[in-house]
Amino acid sequence: MLRVCGADISGSDLVLVTVNQDGATLSQDKAASTKLSLSDSNDQAEVRAFFSALQSFVRDHSIAHILVRGRVSRGQFAGGATGFKIEGYLQLIDRCEVRILAPASIAAKRRKSSLKLTPTYRYQSDACDAALCGLEE
């Protein structure tokens, strides 16, 4: 069985969706899908609590691969500072491979893909798409 976690960063929220593939069967692991929030990225105690919760999630659910839907760093739709901090925290997790994928690459792969999975909640769709791209590679 293949297991991949997709991540989407939106503002100060991190959406994590874990997808399992067993042969041709795809399923979202609802117990290993969550939304974490970092309300004040300038408060050291909150940052440490966020990072601790993130590490615990990865460890508790045996996640070895996270695929992150990247954000644009310049221009009208550029991501904010908190989002880029969250991206950095993801890359610091021990024993977990983290790859950042361009949104355009995800969209192109999803159009060509035969893998289909509807996430439990609508807000999980971008993270789910990132995870499905990881399963195709």
KAGI-V631449 format. One record per backbone hydrogen bond with DSSP energy under -1.0 kcal/mol. CO is the residue of the C=O (numbers start at 1). NH is the residue of the N-H. If there is no record, write none. Layout:
BEGIN
((CO/NH) (CO/NH))
END
This chain:
BEGIN
((2/21) (4/19) (5/67) (6/17) (7/69) (8/15) (10/13) (12/38) (13/10) (14/36) (15/8) (16/34) (17/6) (18/29) (19/4) (20/27) (21/2) (22/25) (25/22) (27/20) (28/30) (30/33) (34/16) (36/14) (40/43) (43/47) (44/48) (45/49) (46/50) (47/51) (48/52) (49/53) (50/54) (51/55) (52/56) (53/57) (54/58) (55/59) (56/60) (57/61) (58/63) (59/62) (64/97) (65/5) (66/99) (67/7) (68/101) (72/79) (75/78) (80/84) (81/85) (82/86) (83/87) (84/88) (85/89) (86/90) (87/91) (90/93) (97/66) (99/68) (101/70) (102/106) (103/107) (104/108) (105/109) (106/110) (107/111) (108/112) (109/113) (121/124) (122/125) (124/128) (125/129) (126/130) (127/131) (128/132) (129/133) (130/134) (131/135) (132/136))
END
